[in-house]
Amino acid sequence: MDLVLPCLDEAEALPWVLERVPPGWRALVVDNGSTDGSDRIAREFGATVVREKRRGFGAACHAGLTAATADIVCFCDCDASLHPAELVPFVREIRAGEADLVLGRRRPKARGAWPAHARAGNLALARLLRRRTGLRLHDLGPLRAARRTDLLALGLTDRRSGYPLQMVVRAADAGWKVTEHDVPYLPRSGASKVTGTWRGTFQAVRDMSRVLREVPERTGVAS
């Protein structure tokens, strides 16, 4: 299994995350221009480091996807807010043919784990997604799993905050079975680059709103 971990200055959180990667899985830490030694720490903990010079969450995620070689690829944030082992049942579901894309619905386990403005933005996007695709999802979080070849076939183009949403929109357009399961959400280490401020949240919502305006296209049929 390949686990893609987009990373921008996460030196503090990396040890916690990498120590919890399931045995036998390969951690692909995609360094998106860190200046705090994140790449060095990742190597010290046995991860494979992929460099992506183009800034953007989507750019980092897609660089990890293209570097992956495993049949099933998982994604997780690198900020210690999500436990990588929560992905194990996601993978079982994919292998059993019960789903084509499995997402984690974040459930905060401590005060401040999910700021009000970030939660409000996520809820608004989930409602827009339901209107656009019919999928009754509650979260567009980063914890997810799918088959690598199917993801590549979706032809994802967003390289900013809209990448996670575009993956779900195009999967729905292609007729994939998308499922969602609760996962514990912990207070992240450090400030979020996307939802740590109202401005960051606004920019993310803007990026994702653009994705929702895409014309439906039947591509990337899951195996």
Secondary structure as GFF3:
##gff-version 3
##sequence-region A 1 223
A	DSSP	beta_strand	2	7	.	.	.	ID=ss1
A	DSSP	alpha_helix	14	18	.	.	.	ID=ss2
A	DSSP	beta_strand	26	31	.	.	.	ID=ss3
A	DSSP	alpha_helix	38	44	.	.	.	ID=ss4
A	DSSP	beta_strand	48	51	.	.	.	ID=ss5
A	DSSP	alpha_helix	57	67	.	.	.	ID=ss6
A	DSSP	beta_strand	72	75	.	.	.	ID=ss7
A	DSSP	three_ten_helix	84	87	.	.	.	ID=ss8
A	DSSP	alpha_helix	88	95	.	.	.	ID=ss9
A	DSSP	beta_strand	101	108	.	.	.	ID=ss10
A	DSSP	alpha_helix	116	133	.	.	.	ID=ss11
A	DSSP	beta_strand	144	147	.	.	.	ID=ss12
A	DSSP	alpha_helix	148	153	.	.	.	ID=ss13
A	DSSP	alpha_helix	163	173	.	.	.	ID=ss14
A	DSSP	beta_strand	178	185	.	.	.	ID=ss15
A	DSSP	alpha_helix	198	212	.	.	.	ID=ss16
###
